[in-house]
Amino acid sequence: MTRLSVNVNKIATLRNARGADNPNLVQVVKYCEKFGAQGITVHPRNDERHITMKDVYDIASIVKTDFNVEGYPDKRFLKIINDIAPDQVTLVPDPPEVLTSNIGWRKSDLNVDLKGIIKDIKKLGSKVVIFVDPDKEMIDFAKEIGSDRIELYTGTYAKEYLKNREVSVIDYVNASIYAKEIGIEVNAGHDLDLNNLRYFKKSIPHIYEVSIGHALVSDALYLGLEKSIKSYLSCLK
């Protein structure tokens, strides 16, 4: 079964709207795990518009499932990683001003020593993931620099799924098969929801993990958090 990691950024956004501690993020994490989530994801940005530094350390102290911390590998982010040594570290290419992670790493964009950073992170015992588009060149690059997994950016899939689902998934199927052949596990994330997730999983059975936040939290407004999580888990069976 593909693992579900719940991204709790949007819960933090809701809390921050009132400047207090309601909803309580630690309690939400505990409920997500209780309801069946196999992982928790956070993305601590520099402006702390959702997840704060304090949140990361608070969650790290109580999380019982796999803790995935994602972000751009600047000094602030790498300090967090060194302090808490999460189960998984997902490196994304977006600078601070970007609203959400909406593109994968590209060789032309690289201005950081990803290979060296990954080597240092793996010394902590963390698995390392780089965020990529379904591009064989970048999958080869992930292998070359020592990444344990890739996370496929699925925003394009979600958009094209509404037009033609068979066509929308072809590049992802091919990329995932190729990654598996060269020994890299495959995660996926961005705009996956209850409408398109089941077909994605059916098309790519060996997906290791999906990270879902915005859609799952939105569905929880209608269904409740427990039913929302269980609905997503059902899509992944």
VENNOR-V559374 format. One line per field, one symbol per residue. phi: phi as a letter, one per 30 degrees, with the letter a starting at -180 (. if undefined). psi: psi as a letter, one per 30 degrees, with the letter a starting at -180 (. if undefined). A space follows every 50 residues. Layout:
phi: ???
psi: ???
This chain:
phi: .ddccddceddddddddcibbbddddddeddededjdcabcbbddddhdb dceeeddddedbdccdcccclddcdddddedddchddbbccccddeddda dbaddbedcdbbdeddddedddddjddcbcdbddbddddededdcjddbc cddcddedddedcaddddcedddddddddddcicdbcbajidbddcdddd dddbddedaccbbedddddddccjdddddddddddcd
psi: kkkjkkjgefeeeeefffgbhjljeeeeeeeeeeffkglkkljjlefhfd kleeeeeeefffkfakjjkllkiaeeefeeeeefilekkjklgklefkel jgklkkeffjglieeeeeeeefffgkkkkkjllijeefeeeeeeggkell jkjgeeeeefefejeeeffeeeeeeeeeeeeggklkllljgkafefeeee eefifgkekkjkdeeeeeefeefleeeeeeeeeeff.
